[in-house]
Amino acid sequence: MTGYPHPLFDAGSPEFAELESQVLGTLASVDAHVVARFSILTLPCSDDGREPRGPLVTVTSSPYLQDFSGGDVLGPAEEMMESRPESAMDEHLGELLLGLVAAGSDLADRTGFIGRPRLFRLENGACWVAPFIDVSTMTLSEHPGFNLQAWPAMRSSFVPVTRYLEALIREVLIVVTGILTDSLPSSFRDPRPLSAATARTNAIHRFLRSMESVVNGQFPTSSMFHILNSLATSRYEKAEASGVILFVPSESISEMATLDLRESIQISEGNGRVLRKLLEMTRHQRLALISDFHEVRSFALPGYEAALNSMSLLKATVSPNGVWKLCERDRVLLTVSYGFPVIPLQHRTRGRIRELLNRTFSDYPGLDAERLLDFVFTLTEASIGTTVVISSGAEQEAIRLRRRCFPLEAAPVHIELAHALAAIDGAILLDPAGVCHAIGVILDGVAGTDSGEPSRGSRYNSADAYVAARSDQAVALVFSSDGEVSVLPRLEVDGQTV
């Protein structure tokens, strides 16, 4: 920022570049496809912070905000500062600055998040300072979020976040605000590093607290993150953890068939062994524990699955090897493996694969992208290692490769058959209309000098060589047994290859 000789106010300084790298790296550590941008907003003001004295300036390495002058910031800011009590100044100023940035800069198709502004008094005068992050709206919408409208009206002052990615962004902004607070007031000190691991963990806490506030309508206080991690990594008589917990509003429990405990069990780390013992009774998912995040009161009896689509409730599924999932109805909101968050793949990439299919097969009559996507993501949910090739020349390819596959009489692919079709080695060959032409296909192709990845397996590299050698339109989706999928050819989204 002009007039403030401070390294973090200079987008060209190593200090700003390092902070920006840590912010973007933290977001990318949970989803490499996130296209985020980082800035610091500064608004010069009087020493008491109640009188704006200059334009809003953005410190950023991104061209999209560098020419932003702030528009008519003085009038709205002065009016707001005069009318708001000092205790609420920073909160309302943040809302004002966010609106001004959105109105005065190129944020089309992007969603902005602002940290709570802080007043800093420097040698050259005072200014309000706030970190700012914006991300692709498409990327944000692909991340699974729970539906607030499906739940009873909120009865607490806690404002929930509906997506884990949003929780992570807000945690990063809190940490960056702390870094600025540490380094700005007097003489500059090297900013402390942003810990990606701590931000990810705190974001899970924030996300679960949001769930808690929605379920019981109260300000969240539980430590469910530690409880679920403990359950997922502990054994009962040498058996690994497996079971289900339903989080249900107290007023809704009467709508379910239950087996009630005479005395409820408090959700606490001190009761970890008791909770693990009760969880064992739900191993085969005929029963499910019922909780409001604070205590376990009942077991849901067999047939509770029918309530999942008719009631407002959340489900935590605990699996062996330290894994637990949080779901709303049939949608996975978050998967955690040994404390590390994993963004559900089907939500993260469905939109991108749809875009690739529509772009690649735009001239193909009868393209059925939704049938193809439903089939593809049935495989991801089952964690099956296989390859699906979608080709405009699938019928001819099934004939050409007949000695290297099992050609089929052409028929629309059925989701119910996905597991069976993927049970043998080789690829599944479909056309863009969702018609299956062959299974067990051994793909051919010539490995080029610039293609292939030695770190990947034969399934990936065979598909890569096959797609590269095709003269017709072809897309390959390579699935690993851990649920990851690689898309070939690679797609450009927001300037990034994904």
N, C-alpha and C positions, 0 to 999 in steps of 0.2 A: 504494500500500500504506500502510495506516494506520501512523503512527509513523516513516515514512521520507520526509522532505521532499525528494523527488526527482521532477522532472517526469515521468519515464518510469514512475513508480509511481502516476501519477494518470491514470485512463482519460479524464478530462475535460480534460486539458492539451493545448495545441496540439502539443507535442512528441510525445506518444503518438499523437495523431491523424495526424500527419505520418508517423510510422514505420508505423503500421497501413496507411495509404494506400499507402505504397511497397511493403509486403509483398503486399497484395492486388492492387495494380496489376501487380507483377511476374508473379504467377501468371496474371492475366487477359491478359497480353501474349502468351501462347502459346495460351490457350484462354479466350475470353471467357465460356464457360459454366461455368467452375469456380466453385462456391459455397464459398468458404473463409472461415474465421474465425481471428482472431489474438488471442493473449493472452500475458501474461508471468506465469509462476508464481513465487511467492516463498515461501520457507520460513525463518522466523527461526531462528537457531541460535547456539551459542556461538562465540567468536572462532576456535576451531580447526576449526569446522565439523562436530564429531563429536557434538554434543548438540543435538537439536531443541528449540526453546523456544517454539513457538507454532503456531497452525494454518496450514495451507497456504492462501495467499490468491492469487486470480487477479485480475490487472489486465486488464480487457477492456471494450470498449464493447458487447459482446453480452450480452443479458439471460440467456442460457442458462447462464452460469457465474457471474454476479455474486453469486448467493446461495449459492454452494458454500462450505461451511465447511471442507472437507478431511476430514471424517469422522475416523476414528481414525488420524491421520497420525503422531502422536508415537510410539506403540508400535512400529509397523513401521519407521519411520525410525530410531529409536534402536537397535533390534535390528540393522538393516542396517549402521548406522554403526559399531557395536561389532565386527561380524564381518568387515567388509571392510577390506583394506589401503588406506591413504590414496591410493595411486597409482590405485586403481580406484574410488575413492569416487564421482566424478562420473558415471561410466558407469552404475553400479548404482543410484545415486540417481535418475538419469533414468528408468530402467525402473520404479522404485518410484512416482515422481510420475506417470508416464503411467498406470500401473494405478490409482492413487488417483483421478485425474481421471475416468478412464473409469467407475470404479465409483460415484463420488459425484456425477456430474452428468449432464445430459441429453445424451448422445452417441449416442442411438439412430440407427442408419442412417448413422453418420459414422465416419471413421477419423482417429485422432489421431497427430501426429508431434511429438516433443519434441527440442529442441536440448540439447546437453550442458550440464548445470548448471555454473555458476561460483560460487565463494564470494566474496562482496564484504563488505568490512569498512567500514561507514559510521559516521557520528557517533553514531547511536543504537544501534549494535550490528551484528552480522554477519547475513547471510542468504544462502541459496542462491537463485540466480536462473536461470530457464530460459525461453526463448521456446517457445511452443506454437502449433501450427497444426492445425486439423482441417478436413476436407473431406468432402463427400458421398461415401459409399461407392459409390453408384450412379455418380457422376461418375468416381471412381477406377477402377471396374471397366470402364467404357467405354473407358478409355485402353488401348491395346495393350500387352501385357506378354509377355515370353518365359517359357516353361515350364521352370522349374528342374528339375522331376522328369524331364524328358526327357534330361537331361545326366548325365554321369558324376559320381560324388561329388566334392564340392569338396576340393581338396588344398591350399588356401591359406587364410590367416586373413582374407582380404578378404571382407566381407559384401556381396554384390551387391544392387543395386536392379533390379527387374524391369520398371519402367515409367519413361519419361522424366519424367512428372509427379512421381513420387516423388523422382527425382534432383533435380529443380528445387526441390521443397519442402525437401529436406535441404540444398541449397546456400543457400537463403534463410535457413534456421535458422542455418547457420554464419556468414553475414554479419551477421545480427541479433545473434548472440552476440558477434561482434567489435565491433559498435556499442555494445552494453551494456558490454563490457569497456573500451572507450575512454572512455565517459562516466560510469561509475558510481564508480570507486574513490575519487576525491577530490572536488574541486570540479567542479560540472557544467559540461560544455561542450556546445554544440549538437551533436547526433549527426550524424555524417557521413552523406550520402545513400546509400541502397541503389541500386546500379547494376543495373537490370534486364538490360541487355545483358551485363554481366559474369556475372551469375547464370545467365543462359540458356546462355552459352558454357561456363561451368564445369560446368553440369548435363549438357551433351553429353559433356564429358570424363568425368564420373563414370559416365554411362550406358555409354559405350564401354569404360571400364575394367571395368565389370561384365561386359560381353560377353567381354572378354579373359580375365578370371579364370575364366569358365565354360568357355571354349574350351580353354585350355591348363592350367587348374588351378593357375596360379601367381599370385603377387601382381602386379597389372598395372603395367606400366612404359612402354607404348608411347605414341606421340603420333599415334594413328590419326586423330583429328579433323583435325589440320592436314594430314595426308597426303591424306585424302579431299577436303577442301576444295581443296587444290592440284590434285589430279587433275581435279576437276570444273570448274575454271576455266582449265585450261591447254589449249593446242592442240598437235597433232602434225601438222606439215606443213600448217598452216592448218585442219585438221579439228578441230572441237570434240570434247570428250571424250564417250565412250560405251563402256561395258564392264561386266564383272561380276567381282567378287572373292568367292570362297567362303572363309569362315573355318571351318576344319575341325580337330578335335583330331588331334594327330600320329598317334595310334594308329588313327585311322579312315581316313587317306589311302589305306592299302593296299586298302581296300574299293572304291576308285574306279579307273576306267580313266584313266591319267594319262600325260602327256608330261613327263618329269622334267628339270629343269635340272641340269647337272653341278655347278654351284656356286649355292647359294642367294643370293638378293638380300635384303639387310637392309632392313627397313621403316624408313626414316629420311628426313628432309627433304633430306638431302644426296644421296639417291638418287632424288629426285623425277623427274628427267628420264628415268632408266632405267625407273622404274615406269610412267611415262606411256607410254613406248614399248611396254612389255609389255602394258599395258592396251589399246593399239590393236589387238592381235591378237584381243581378245575383243569387238570392236565389234559384230559380228553375233550374238553370244551363242552361237556354236557351240562356242567354247572359253571357259573361265573360269579366271582366276588362282586358285591355291590358296595360302592363307596361314594361319599360326597367330597373327597379329597382330605377330609379330616378324620374319618373313622370308617371301619368296615362294619356294616350292620346286618347284612343278609347275604344269602346265596340266591342267584337267579336260577330257577329250576329249568329242566330241559324244555326246549321250545322258545327260549328267550330270544333266539335269533330273529323271530318274527317281529319283536319289538324294535329291532335295530333300525328298521325303515319307517316306523310309525311314531317313534318317540324322540324327544331331544335328549340324546345321551352321547357320551364319548366312550370309546373302548380302547383299553391298553392290552396288547397281546405280548406276553413275555415268552421269549423263545430261548433255546439253548445257545451257548457261546456268547453270552453277554448282550443279546439283541432284544430290544423291545420296540414296539410300534404303537403310535397313538393314532386312532382313527375316529372320524365322525361318520357314522353309518358305514358305508362301504368304501369311503375314501381315506387313504392313508395320508395323514397330515405330516408325520415326521417319523423317521426311523432312526434309532440311536444304537450304535454298536460300540460297546465298551466306553460309553460316554461321548463318543464322537457322532455328531449329527450327519445323517445321510438324507439328502433331498430325494423324495420318491421319484423314481425315474419316469414313470408314465406321465406324470404331470409336468415334469421338467422339459421333456422333449417332444411331446405329442404335437404341439403346435409347430415345432420346427420340421418334424418329419412330414406333417401335412403340407407345409409350404414347399418342401422339396418335391413331394409327389405331384402337387399341382403345377410346379414349375417344370418338372421333367416331362410330365405326360399331359401337358396342356392341350396337345393336338390329338390325344387318344380318345376316340369315342367310347363312352361308357365307363370312364374312370370312376371308380367307387372308392374314394380315399377313406371314407369312414369304415367300410368293411375291412379294408386292409389294416387300418389302425387298430380296430378292435381285435383282429387276429394277432397282430404283432404284439400288442401289450398284454394279451392273454399269456403269451410266452414269457414276457418279462416278469410277470407276477409269479409264474411257476418256477423261475430261476433255472431254465433249461438252456444248456449250451447248444446252439444250432445256428444256422444261417438261413435267411429268407432272401431270395432274389426275386425282384419284381421287374419284369422285362416286357417291353412292347412286342418283342419277338419270342415270347415264351413258348408258343406252340411249335415254332420251327426249331427252337433250341432243344425242346424235349425230343424231337426227332433226331437232331444232329448228335445229341449226347445219349442216345438210347442204350448204348453199350456201357454207359457210365452212370446209369440211373434206373429208376423204375417209372417209366411213362404211365400216365393215368388217362382214362377217358375224361375229357375236359368237364369239370363240374365246379360250381361255386364252392369256395372253401367255407367250412363250417367251424365256428369258434370252438364248438364242443370237441372237434377232432384235433385241435392244435397240439395237445400233448402227444397223441398217438403219432401224428405226422412227423413230429420232431424226435421221436424215440430212437430212430436209427441214424447212423452216420450219414453225412451228406446234406446238401441244401434242399430247401423246399422252393419250387419254381412256380411263381404265380404271374398272371398277367395283370395289367392295371385295373381290370374290372373285378379282380378278386377271384378269378378262376384258377384252380390248381391244375397244372399240366404234368408235374413230375415230382417225385420225392427221392431222397437218397442221392441227390445229384453230386457227382464228383466234378467240381468246377475246373475248367482249364483256363489258360491264359499265359501270356509271356511276361516274366518278371523283368521290368525295365530297370535301367541303372538308377533312376530317380524315384522309383516306387518301392513300397514295402517298408516295414518297420521291424528290425531285428528283435526289438523288445516284445513284439506281439507274437501270438501263436500262429500255427499253420492255417487255422480256420480264417483268421483275419487276412493274412497275406494272400491266401488263395482267392478270397473274395475281391481283394484290392486288385490283383492282377486280372481277374475275370472282368470286372467292371471297366477297367482301363482299356481292355482289348475290344470291347463291344463297339460296333458301329451303330447299333440301334440304341434306344434309350433304355437304361438299366439302373436300378438302385439295389444295393445290397445292405441288409441289416444283419450284423454279426452279434450274436448274443453269447455272453459268458454265463457260467453257472452261478455267478454271484449277483446276477440281475442287471449287469451293465450291458449297454448296447452301443455298438459303433456303427455309424452311418456312412456309407460310401455311395457316390462320391461325396466329398466334404462340402458343406453348405456354408455360404457366406450370409451371416445375419448381423446387422448393425456394424458391418465392417470387420467382423471377426469370423474366422473359420471355426465351425463347430461340427 
